Structure formats: structure tokens, C-alpha cells
């Protein structure tokens, strides 16, 4: 499933292609939006924004909300470029004279009026969006130290979009490693220093993933590992999907487990 950085990058690509331009072509091919093309056709795109793993496209008097979930994907092409052959199902097409944006295979798509956004079941519950480059450290720290999360184990809490929005499976492992905190800890057990480290790591690791297209280690290290024969999967992260390989910090072997029903990898020494 795409995580916050991937959705924010997609939003920026779509915004560059569509914002400020009039839609001359609109297609909806999903049961929740079919027949509503006229709301968007021949209207100007006002904004494209990511909210955690959701995406909002404002056109005229309406906003299209979509969530990629597991299989959804956005593509952006020149209007004269045909999309590559794919087994994915086309759900949405927005086109202007120069560019075409397409949403494939998503199953969570709605057309909303702006007043409905604050009360939307997904959007309303979101915590600070650490994939938003404008997120404030103080807001993230306040969430990490909020007593209402004190009894929650971090392995599960880190996937709760009401805690820190934009964090998914690989970011969970990477943030906890960077902060030096065990996934088995509860937020109520964290010292003030650990809370600050977790907030800082949540912002920094997610920002790195955004700028480096999913890579969470420094580029210098990534290039060395790739030059030494490691695959992108092995080289792009500190711990995630590196089970059985040595920790870059202490040379202990990375441990793989499943917590909250999802893959999680960590260093048993750096994250005691």
C-alpha cells in the first residue's frame, strides 16, 4: 500500500499537470462516481492536496476524495501519450489540453461538497500528517506525548492514522529504528527525551522518504550498498525487509516479526 510520502508525491505531480487548467476530458468508471462527470467537465482545477493516504482534487463546486488502499495508483502523462498496457482497471480520468491524470484500481472514491470534508470519516480522524512537509514539530510532539495514547503499544499505534497520519508499514519500522525505540514499548513508558526523538524521527524519516522516493537511509549509504551488489529492497531501508542482514549501526542481525498483523523489522540491540 502506498504510504504518505508516495501519496504526497502523486498529489504534487497531479497538481503540476492540472491545477489552474480547465478539464476538457473527464471519465468516471466506478459505481460511487459514475454519471457525475458533469460536475467537473469544463471546470478549472483549483487544488490537488494529499491528506495522509487520501487525495483531494477540487474542481468547481466539488471535491473528489480518493484513497489508493492496496492496489490504487495514479499516473500522469502528456495528453498525446497513450497509457502503458496494464491489468489495472481505470477508475478516473482527468484531462486538459496538455496532460492527463488517471487513477487505477482504487475502490474508495467519492464526490463531496467542501463543507463535507471536515466531517469525512477518514479525514476527520487524522492526526498530524508527518508526510506533509509543512508539518510542525510541536504538533507531532504533542501527539506523541498525549496521555490518551499512553497505554498503546507502538507497534500498533504507529499504524493508526489518528496518531500520526501518513505512516504505514515501512515507515513504522524505519521511524522506530531511527528513534532507537522498541516496537514493544508503550508511549506512556517513553521518557521526555524518547518522546522528542520519536517526534523528530517521524518527521525526518518521512521527509527523507518523500524526497528520495521511498529510500530512508542517507544517499551516500544507499549508493555504497547498491555498488556492493545489494538490491534496492535490501539497500533502501535501515531495517525494513532486511531481516537476517547486519544492522548498519551495531552489526547485529535484523529481526523480522509480525505485529498488528503486518510485517515489522527491528534491531534487537539498537532498539532494546
Buried (B, 14 or more C-beta within 10 A) or exposed (E): BBBBBBBBBBBBBBBEBBBEBEBEBBBBBBEEBEEBBEBBBEBBBBBBBBBBBBBBBBBBEBBBBBBBEEEBBBBBBEEEEEEEEEEBEBBBBBBBEEBBBBBBBBBBBBBBEEEBBEEBEBBEEBBBBBBBBEBEBEBBBBBBBEEEBEEBBBBBBBBBBBBBBBBBBBBBBBBBBBBBBBBBBBBEBBEEEBBBBBBBBBBBBBBBBBEBEBBBBEEEEBEEBBEEEBEEEBBBBBBBBBBEBEBBEEEEBBBBEEBBEBBBBBBEEBBE
